[in-house]
Amino acid sequence: MQKLVLIRHGESVWNQENRFTGWTDVDLSDGGLQQAISAGKLLAKNGYTFDVGFTSVLKRSIKTMHFVLEQLDHLWIPIHKSWRLNERFYGALQGLNKDETIEKYGEEQVQKWRRDPHEHPPAITEQDDRFPGHYLRYNDLTYRELPLTENLSETMDRALPFWHESIVPAIRENKKVIICAHGNSLRALIQYIENLSDEDVAKLDIPTATPWVYELDDRLNCVKHYYLK
């Protein structure tokens, strides 16, 4: 039996301001930093240790991992960063206040953009400052990998290769794995691990900086899952 720990990053400044964030590299809020520290203390209290960690390339994920591992005295373990664990790319919604967006487009449409696995938010153009092709961290991505918008199914499509090629081999080597990522990239992994329907995953809420533990059998099937308390 293997345990896998997933953590959504702590509250970001734009979470605090109720804005769509996506790939915008927003920092943790002061509260989010404290959430990350608390998550690390909770893991330490429950006797967790880790051999390897995985994060996105966004600072709210990277910093959450850092503060969690600092509480465990685990800053020395290898951390692998990948854009494939980034938050879903919310296109032209990025930076907009969610309540104001609901007022403009209606709650039903905004809910579709947020939770319907096949619904695309409005796209940006390549000239937009939010286009990932403008940033050094994405220099190795192909043209097709640079999004203008993204639905949840596409988030899953780019997250799962990293799961199979990098994370699964670590688990099969009996390494204790922690993943710190984002609401929608984790939602994509959870849908795959638990074999959830689109309807079920649309209802899934993932709180910030709360360790979510999977117990997996030898074939990596989910035996049990729970939030750590």
ChimeraX commands (.cxc) that place a marker at each C-alpha (Angstrom):
marker #1 position 0.00,0.00,0.00 radius 0.5
marker #1 position 1.35,3.40,-1.04 radius 0.5
marker #1 position 0.29,6.83,0.18 radius 0.5
marker #1 position 0.21,9.81,-2.17 radius 0.5
marker #1 position -0.34,13.34,-0.85 radius 0.5
marker #1 position -1.89,16.11,-2.97 radius 0.5
marker #1 position -2.00,19.73,-1.84 radius 0.5
marker #1 position -3.55,22.69,-3.57 radius 0.5
marker #1 position -1.38,25.79,-3.06 radius 0.5
marker #1 position -2.19,28.20,-0.24 radius 0.5
marker #1 position -4.41,31.20,-0.84 radius 0.5
marker #1 position -2.93,33.52,-3.46 radius 0.5
marker #1 position -3.32,37.28,-3.66 radius 0.5
marker #1 position -5.83,36.84,-6.49 radius 0.5
marker #1 position -7.73,34.15,-4.56 radius 0.5
marker #1 position -8.04,36.77,-1.85 radius 0.5
marker #1 position -9.28,39.31,-4.40 radius 0.5
marker #1 position -11.65,36.74,-5.98 radius 0.5
marker #1 position -9.98,36.90,-9.40 radius 0.5
marker #1 position -9.48,34.26,-12.08 radius 0.5
marker #1 position -5.77,33.42,-12.00 radius 0.5
marker #1 position -4.85,30.65,-14.45 radius 0.5
marker #1 position -1.20,30.83,-15.51 radius 0.5
marker #1 position -0.71,34.36,-14.14 radius 0.5
marker #1 position 2.18,34.02,-11.69 radius 0.5
marker #1 position 0.51,35.47,-8.61 radius 0.5
marker #1 position 2.18,35.15,-5.22 radius 0.5
marker #1 position 0.77,33.71,-2.00 radius 0.5
marker #1 position -1.13,36.06,0.28 radius 0.5
marker #1 position 0.04,36.38,3.88 radius 0.5
marker #1 position -2.82,34.07,4.80 radius 0.5
marker #1 position -1.77,31.59,2.11 radius 0.5
marker #1 position 1.75,31.48,3.48 radius 0.5
marker #1 position 0.36,30.67,6.94 radius 0.5
marker #1 position -1.89,28.00,5.39 radius 0.5
marker #1 position 1.15,26.34,3.82 radius 0.5
marker #1 position 3.03,26.38,7.12 radius 0.5
marker #1 position 0.00,24.89,8.88 radius 0.5
marker #1 position -0.25,22.13,6.26 radius 0.5
marker #1 position 3.40,21.26,6.84 radius 0.5
marker #1 position 2.90,21.17,10.61 radius 0.5
marker #1 position -0.12,18.90,10.15 radius 0.5
marker #1 position 1.87,16.48,8.01 radius 0.5
marker #1 position 4.70,16.51,10.54 radius 0.5
marker #1 position 2.27,15.89,13.41 radius 0.5
marker #1 position 0.93,12.83,11.56 radius 0.5
marker #1 position 4.41,11.44,10.93 radius 0.5
marker #1 position 4.60,11.97,7.16 radius 0.5
marker #1 position 7.93,11.96,5.34 radius 0.5
marker #1 position 8.62,12.29,1.61 radius 0.5
marker #1 position 11.27,11.25,-0.88 radius 0.5
marker #1 position 10.30,13.45,-3.83 radius 0.5
marker #1 position 7.94,16.30,-4.68 radius 0.5
marker #1 position 6.26,17.64,-7.82 radius 0.5
marker #1 position 4.97,21.16,-8.47 radius 0.5
marker #1 position 3.92,23.43,-11.28 radius 0.5
marker #1 position 6.21,26.24,-12.48 radius 0.5
marker #1 position 4.07,28.90,-10.76 radius 0.5
marker #1 position 5.35,30.52,-7.58 radius 0.5
marker #1 position 2.21,29.97,-5.49 radius 0.5
marker #1 position 2.68,26.22,-5.95 radius 0.5
marker #1 position 6.46,26.28,-5.56 radius 0.5
marker #1 position 6.35,28.42,-2.40 radius 0.5
marker #1 position 3.62,26.31,-0.84 radius 0.5
marker #1 position 5.78,23.23,-1.37 radius 0.5
marker #1 position 8.75,25.04,0.16 radius 0.5
marker #1 position 6.91,26.08,3.32 radius 0.5
marker #1 position 5.32,22.65,3.71 radius 0.5
marker #1 position 8.67,20.88,3.42 radius 0.5
marker #1 position 10.37,23.39,5.72 radius 0.5
marker #1 position 8.07,22.28,8.54 radius 0.5
marker #1 position 9.12,18.67,7.87 radius 0.5
marker #1 position 12.83,19.57,7.65 radius 0.5
marker #1 position 12.60,18.16,4.11 radius 0.5
marker #1 position 13.91,21.04,2.02 radius 0.5
marker #1 position 16.63,18.72,0.76 radius 0.5
marker #1 position 14.38,16.33,-1.19 radius 0.5
marker #1 position 14.31,16.68,-5.01 radius 0.5
marker #1 position 11.45,18.77,-6.41 radius 0.5
marker #1 position 10.44,18.38,-10.05 radius 0.5
marker #1 position 8.63,21.34,-11.63 radius 0.5
marker #1 position 6.49,21.09,-14.74 radius 0.5
marker #1 position 4.16,23.40,-16.63 radius 0.5
marker #1 position 1.94,20.33,-17.04 radius 0.5
marker #1 position 0.87,20.78,-13.40 radius 0.5
marker #1 position -0.02,24.46,-13.94 radius 0.5
marker #1 position -3.50,25.70,-13.21 radius 0.5
marker #1 position -5.96,25.57,-16.08 radius 0.5
marker #1 position -5.34,28.43,-18.53 radius 0.5
marker #1 position -8.39,30.67,-18.13 radius 0.5
marker #1 position -7.75,32.76,-21.23 radius 0.5
marker #1 position -9.31,36.23,-21.22 radius 0.5
marker #1 position -10.89,35.63,-17.81 radius 0.5
marker #1 position -7.47,35.81,-16.13 radius 0.5
marker #1 position -7.33,38.83,-13.85 radius 0.5
marker #1 position -11.09,39.43,-13.86 radius 0.5
marker #1 position -13.07,39.56,-10.64 radius 0.5
marker #1 position -15.39,36.55,-10.49 radius 0.5
marker #1 position -18.40,38.45,-9.10 radius 0.5
marker #1 position -18.09,41.16,-11.73 radius 0.5
marker #1 position -17.78,38.47,-14.42 radius 0.5
marker #1 position -21.01,36.88,-13.17 radius 0.5
marker #1 position -22.74,40.26,-13.33 radius 0.5
marker #1 position -21.61,40.68,-16.94 radius 0.5
marker #1 position -22.14,37.17,-18.35 radius 0.5
marker #1 position -24.55,35.55,-15.89 radius 0.5
marker #1 position -23.95,32.90,-13.24 radius 0.5
marker #1 position -24.87,29.97,-15.50 radius 0.5
marker #1 position -22.30,30.88,-18.16 radius 0.5
marker #1 position -19.54,31.58,-15.65 radius 0.5
marker #1 position -20.25,28.27,-13.91 radius 0.5
marker #1 position -19.91,26.51,-17.28 radius 0.5
marker #1 position -16.57,28.21,-17.88 radius 0.5
marker #1 position -15.39,27.14,-14.43 radius 0.5
marker #1 position -16.67,23.58,-14.16 radius 0.5
marker #1 position -17.89,22.19,-17.50 radius 0.5
marker #1 position -15.00,19.95,-18.68 radius 0.5
marker #1 position -15.64,20.85,-22.32 radius 0.5
marker #1 position -16.42,24.58,-22.07 radius 0.5
marker #1 position -13.72,27.04,-23.18 radius 0.5
marker #1 position -13.40,30.44,-21.50 radius 0.5
marker #1 position -12.96,33.36,-23.95 radius 0.5
marker #1 position -9.56,33.09,-25.66 radius 0.5
marker #1 position -6.76,35.63,-25.68 radius 0.5
marker #1 position -4.58,36.44,-28.70 radius 0.5
marker #1 position -0.84,35.91,-29.04 radius 0.5
marker #1 position -0.40,39.70,-28.70 radius 0.5
marker #1 position -1.93,39.65,-25.22 radius 0.5
marker #1 position 0.49,40.17,-22.30 radius 0.5
marker #1 position -1.00,37.04,-20.75 radius 0.5
marker #1 position 0.13,34.80,-23.63 radius 0.5
marker #1 position 2.61,32.25,-22.19 radius 0.5
marker #1 position 4.85,32.53,-25.25 radius 0.5
marker #1 position 6.14,35.86,-23.87 radius 0.5
marker #1 position 7.74,34.20,-20.82 radius 0.5
marker #1 position 11.11,32.46,-20.51 radius 0.5
marker #1 position 9.78,29.59,-18.41 radius 0.5
marker #1 position 7.76,28.38,-21.41 radius 0.5
marker #1 position 10.53,28.59,-24.00 radius 0.5
marker #1 position 10.67,24.81,-24.37 radius 0.5
marker #1 position 6.97,24.45,-25.17 radius 0.5
marker #1 position 5.90,23.86,-28.74 radius 0.5
marker #1 position 3.54,26.25,-30.48 radius 0.5
marker #1 position 0.67,23.79,-29.98 radius 0.5
marker #1 position 1.40,23.55,-26.25 radius 0.5
marker #1 position 1.03,27.32,-25.69 radius 0.5
marker #1 position -2.64,27.88,-24.82 radius 0.5
marker #1 position -4.93,30.77,-25.72 radius 0.5
marker #1 position -7.69,29.19,-23.60 radius 0.5
marker #1 position -8.18,25.78,-22.04 radius 0.5
marker #1 position -11.02,23.61,-20.79 radius 0.5
marker #1 position -10.72,21.04,-18.00 radius 0.5
marker #1 position -10.45,18.12,-20.43 radius 0.5
marker #1 position -7.43,19.79,-22.05 radius 0.5
marker #1 position -5.93,20.38,-18.61 radius 0.5
marker #1 position -6.23,16.65,-18.01 radius 0.5
marker #1 position -4.73,15.88,-21.42 radius 0.5
marker #1 position -1.54,17.79,-20.62 radius 0.5
marker #1 position -1.33,16.76,-16.94 radius 0.5
marker #1 position -1.69,13.01,-17.46 radius 0.5
marker #1 position 1.52,12.51,-19.50 radius 0.5
marker #1 position 3.47,13.98,-16.57 radius 0.5
marker #1 position 1.58,11.69,-14.20 radius 0.5
marker #1 position 2.45,8.59,-16.23 radius 0.5
marker #1 position 6.01,9.54,-17.19 radius 0.5
marker #1 position 7.29,11.14,-13.98 radius 0.5
marker #1 position 5.02,10.62,-10.98 radius 0.5
marker #1 position 3.95,6.99,-11.47 radius 0.5
marker #1 position 7.56,5.72,-11.83 radius 0.5
marker #1 position 8.44,7.38,-8.51 radius 0.5
marker #1 position 5.46,5.73,-6.80 radius 0.5
marker #1 position 6.39,2.34,-8.30 radius 0.5
marker #1 position 9.90,2.78,-6.87 radius 0.5
marker #1 position 8.19,2.97,-3.46 radius 0.5
marker #1 position 9.09,6.62,-3.08 radius 0.5
marker #1 position 6.85,8.71,-0.86 radius 0.5
marker #1 position 5.41,11.39,-3.15 radius 0.5
marker #1 position 3.90,14.80,-2.49 radius 0.5
marker #1 position 2.32,16.90,-5.25 radius 0.5
marker #1 position 1.61,20.60,-4.79 radius 0.5
marker #1 position -0.38,22.06,-7.65 radius 0.5
marker #1 position -3.64,23.88,-8.41 radius 0.5
marker #1 position -7.38,23.40,-8.16 radius 0.5
marker #1 position -7.90,22.33,-11.75 radius 0.5
marker #1 position -4.68,20.41,-12.40 radius 0.5
marker #1 position -5.35,18.44,-9.21 radius 0.5
marker #1 position -8.99,18.03,-10.26 radius 0.5
marker #1 position -7.73,16.46,-13.50 radius 0.5
marker #1 position -5.48,14.02,-11.60 radius 0.5
marker #1 position -8.24,13.18,-9.14 radius 0.5
marker #1 position -10.67,12.48,-11.97 radius 0.5
marker #1 position -8.18,10.01,-13.43 radius 0.5
marker #1 position -7.17,8.36,-10.14 radius 0.5
marker #1 position -10.76,7.91,-8.99 radius 0.5
marker #1 position -12.23,7.36,-12.46 radius 0.5
marker #1 position -14.80,10.10,-11.84 radius 0.5
marker #1 position -17.44,11.13,-14.35 radius 0.5
marker #1 position -17.47,14.67,-15.76 radius 0.5
marker #1 position -20.53,15.36,-13.60 radius 0.5
marker #1 position -18.76,14.21,-10.43 radius 0.5
marker #1 position -15.58,16.16,-11.10 radius 0.5
marker #1 position -17.64,19.31,-11.76 radius 0.5
marker #1 position -18.88,19.12,-8.15 radius 0.5
marker #1 position -15.42,18.62,-6.68 radius 0.5
marker #1 position -14.15,21.42,-4.45 radius 0.5
marker #1 position -10.50,21.39,-3.38 radius 0.5
marker #1 position -9.67,23.68,-0.45 radius 0.5
marker #1 position -6.37,25.52,-0.34 radius 0.5
marker #1 position -3.39,24.03,1.52 radius 0.5
marker #1 position -5.26,21.00,2.84 radius 0.5
marker #1 position -3.40,17.66,2.47 radius 0.5
marker #1 position -5.49,15.15,0.49 radius 0.5
marker #1 position -4.21,11.60,1.02 radius 0.5
marker #1 position -4.63,8.65,-1.35 radius 0.5
marker #1 position -3.94,5.10,-0.33 radius 0.5
marker #1 position -3.13,3.12,-3.49 radius 0.5
marker #1 position -2.77,-0.60,-4.04 radius 0.5
marker #1 position 0.05,-2.24,-6.02 radius 0.5
marker #1 position -1.75,-1.45,-9.29 radius 0.5
marker #1 position -2.19,2.17,-8.20 radius 0.5
marker #1 position -5.93,1.76,-7.79 radius 0.5
marker #1 position -7.48,4.00,-5.15 radius 0.5
marker #1 position -8.29,2.04,-2.00 radius 0.5
marker #1 position -9.03,4.98,0.25 radius 0.5
marker #1 position -8.81,8.77,0.25 radius 0.5
marker #1 position -9.29,11.45,2.90 radius 0.5
marker #1 position -8.33,14.92,4.02 radius 0.5
marker #1 position -5.70,14.92,6.72 radius 0.5
marker #1 position -6.95,16.40,9.99 radius 0.5
marker link #1:1,2 radius 0.2
marker link #1:2,3 radius 0.2
marker link #1:3,4 radius 0.2
marker link #1:4,5 radius 0.2
marker link #1:5,6 radius 0.2
marker link #1:6,7 radius 0.2
marker link #1:7,8 radius 0.2
marker link #1:8,9 radius 0.2
marker link #1:9,10 radius 0.2
marker link #1:10,11 radius 0.2
marker link #1:11,12 radius 0.2
marker link #1:12,13 radius 0.2
marker link #1:13,14 radius 0.2
marker link #1:14,15 radius 0.2
marker link #1:15,16 radius 0.2
marker link #1:16,17 radius 0.2
marker link #1:17,18 radius 0.2
marker link #1:18,19 radius 0.2
marker link #1:19,20 radius 0.2
marker link #1:20,21 radius 0.2
marker link #1:21,22 radius 0.2
marker link #1:22,23 radius 0.2
marker link #1:23,24 radius 0.2
marker link #1:24,25 radius 0.2
marker link #1:25,26 radius 0.2
marker link #1:26,27 radius 0.2
marker link #1:27,28 radius 0.2
marker link #1:28,29 radius 0.2
marker link #1:29,30 radius 0.2
marker link #1:30,31 radius 0.2
marker link #1:31,32 radius 0.2
marker link #1:32,33 radius 0.2
marker link #1:33,34 radius 0.2
marker link #1:34,35 radius 0.2
marker link #1:35,36 radius 0.2
marker link #1:36,37 radius 0.2
marker link #1:37,38 radius 0.2
marker link #1:38,39 radius 0.2
marker link #1:39,40 radius 0.2
marker link #1:40,41 radius 0.2
marker link #1:41,42 radius 0.2
marker link #1:42,43 radius 0.2
marker link #1:43,44 radius 0.2
marker link #1:44,45 radius 0.2
marker link #1:45,46 radius 0.2
marker link #1:46,47 radius 0.2
marker link #1:47,48 radius 0.2
marker link #1:48,49 radius 0.2
marker link #1:49,50 radius 0.2
marker link #1:50,51 radius 0.2
marker link #1:51,52 radius 0.2
marker link #1:52,53 radius 0.2
marker link #1:53,54 radius 0.2
marker link #1:54,55 radius 0.2
marker link #1:55,56 radius 0.2
marker link #1:56,57 radius 0.2
marker link #1:57,58 radius 0.2
marker link #1:58,59 radius 0.2
marker link #1:59,60 radius 0.2
marker link #1:60,61 radius 0.2
marker link #1:61,62 radius 0.2
marker link #1:62,63 radius 0.2
marker link #1:63,64 radius 0.2
marker link #1:64,65 radius 0.2
marker link #1:65,66 radius 0.2
marker link #1:66,67 radius 0.2
marker link #1:67,68 radius 0.2
marker link #1:68,69 radius 0.2
marker link #1:69,70 radius 0.2
marker link #1:70,71 radius 0.2
marker link #1:71,72 radius 0.2
marker link #1:72,73 radius 0.2
marker link #1:73,74 radius 0.2
marker link #1:74,75 radius 0.2
marker link #1:75,76 radius 0.2
marker link #1:76,77 radius 0.2
marker link #1:77,78 radius 0.2
marker link #1:78,79 radius 0.2
marker link #1:79,80 radius 0.2
marker link #1:80,81 radius 0.2
marker link #1:81,82 radius 0.2
marker link #1:82,83 radius 0.2
marker link #1:83,84 radius 0.2
marker link #1:84,85 radius 0.2
marker link #1:85,86 radius 0.2
marker link #1:86,87 radius 0.2
marker link #1:87,88 radius 0.2
marker link #1:88,89 radius 0.2
marker link #1:89,90 radius 0.2
marker link #1:90,91 radius 0.2
marker link #1:91,92 radius 0.2
marker link #1:92,93 radius 0.2
marker link #1:93,94 radius 0.2
marker link #1:94,95 radius 0.2
marker link #1:95,96 radius 0.2
marker link #1:96,97 radius 0.2
marker link #1:97,98 radius 0.2
marker link #1:98,99 radius 0.2
marker link #1:99,100 radius 0.2
marker link #1:100,101 radius 0.2
marker link #1:101,102 radius 0.2
marker link #1:102,103 radius 0.2
marker link #1:103,104 radius 0.2
marker link #1:104,105 radius 0.2
marker link #1:105,106 radius 0.2
marker link #1:106,107 radius 0.2
marker link #1:107,108 radius 0.2
marker link #1:108,109 radius 0.2
marker link #1:109,110 radius 0.2
marker link #1:110,111 radius 0.2
marker link #1:111,112 radius 0.2
marker link #1:112,113 radius 0.2
marker link #1:113,114 radius 0.2
marker link #1:114,115 radius 0.2
marker link #1:115,116 radius 0.2
marker link #1:116,117 radius 0.2
marker link #1:117,118 radius 0.2
marker link #1:118,119 radius 0.2
marker link #1:119,120 radius 0.2
marker link #1:120,121 radius 0.2
marker link #1:121,122 radius 0.2
marker link #1:122,123 radius 0.2
marker link #1:123,124 radius 0.2
marker link #1:124,125 radius 0.2
marker link #1:125,126 radius 0.2
marker link #1:126,127 radius 0.2
marker link #1:127,128 radius 0.2
marker link #1:128,129 radius 0.2
marker link #1:129,130 radius 0.2
marker link #1:130,131 radius 0.2
marker link #1:131,132 radius 0.2
marker link #1:132,133 radius 0.2
marker link #1:133,134 radius 0.2
marker link #1:134,135 radius 0.2
marker link #1:135,136 radius 0.2
marker link #1:136,137 radius 0.2
marker link #1:137,138 radius 0.2
marker link #1:138,139 radius 0.2
marker link #1:139,140 radius 0.2
marker link #1:140,141 radius 0.2
marker link #1:141,142 radius 0.2
marker link #1:142,143 radius 0.2
marker link #1:143,144 radius 0.2
marker link #1:144,145 radius 0.2
marker link #1:145,146 radius 0.2
marker link #1:146,147 radius 0.2
marker link #1:147,148 radius 0.2
marker link #1:148,149 radius 0.2
marker link #1:149,150 radius 0.2
marker link #1:150,151 radius 0.2
marker link #1:151,152 radius 0.2
marker link #1:152,153 radius 0.2
marker link #1:153,154 radius 0.2
marker link #1:154,155 radius 0.2
marker link #1:155,156 radius 0.2
marker link #1:156,157 radius 0.2
marker link #1:157,158 radius 0.2
marker link #1:158,159 radius 0.2
marker link #1:159,160 radius 0.2
marker link #1:160,161 radius 0.2
marker link #1:161,162 radius 0.2
marker link #1:162,163 radius 0.2
marker link #1:163,164 radius 0.2
marker link #1:164,165 radius 0.2
marker link #1:165,166 radius 0.2
marker link #1:166,167 radius 0.2
marker link #1:167,168 radius 0.2
marker link #1:168,169 radius 0.2
marker link #1:169,170 radius 0.2
marker link #1:170,171 radius 0.2
marker link #1:171,172 radius 0.2
marker link #1:172,173 radius 0.2
marker link #1:173,174 radius 0.2
marker link #1:174,175 radius 0.2
marker link #1:175,176 radius 0.2
marker link #1:176,177 radius 0.2
marker link #1:177,178 radius 0.2
marker link #1:178,179 radius 0.2
marker link #1:179,180 radius 0.2
marker link #1:180,181 radius 0.2
marker link #1:181,182 radius 0.2
marker link #1:182,183 radius 0.2
marker link #1:183,184 radius 0.2
marker link #1:184,185 radius 0.2
marker link #1:185,186 radius 0.2
marker link #1:186,187 radius 0.2
marker link #1:187,188 radius 0.2
marker link #1:188,189 radius 0.2
marker link #1:189,190 radius 0.2
marker link #1:190,191 radius 0.2
marker link #1:191,192 radius 0.2
marker link #1:192,193 radius 0.2
marker link #1:193,194 radius 0.2
marker link #1:194,195 radius 0.2
marker link #1:195,196 radius 0.2
marker link #1:196,197 radius 0.2
marker link #1:197,198 radius 0.2
marker link #1:198,199 radius 0.2
marker link #1:199,200 radius 0.2
marker link #1:200,201 radius 0.2
marker link #1:201,202 radius 0.2
marker link #1:202,203 radius 0.2
marker link #1:203,204 radius 0.2
marker link #1:204,205 radius 0.2
marker link #1:205,206 radius 0.2
marker link #1:206,207 radius 0.2
marker link #1:207,208 radius 0.2
marker link #1:208,209 radius 0.2
marker link #1:209,210 radius 0.2
marker link #1:210,211 radius 0.2
marker link #1:211,212 radius 0.2
marker link #1:212,213 radius 0.2
marker link #1:213,214 radius 0.2
marker link #1:214,215 radius 0.2
marker link #1:215,216 radius 0.2
marker link #1:216,217 radius 0.2
marker link #1:217,218 radius 0.2
marker link #1:218,219 radius 0.2
marker link #1:219,220 radius 0.2
marker link #1:220,221 radius 0.2
marker link #1:221,222 radius 0.2
marker link #1:222,223 radius 0.2
marker link #1:223,224 radius 0.2
marker link #1:224,225 radius 0.2
marker link #1:225,226 radius 0.2
marker link #1:226,227 radius 0.2
marker link #1:227,228 radius 0.2
marker link #1:228,229 radius 0.2
view
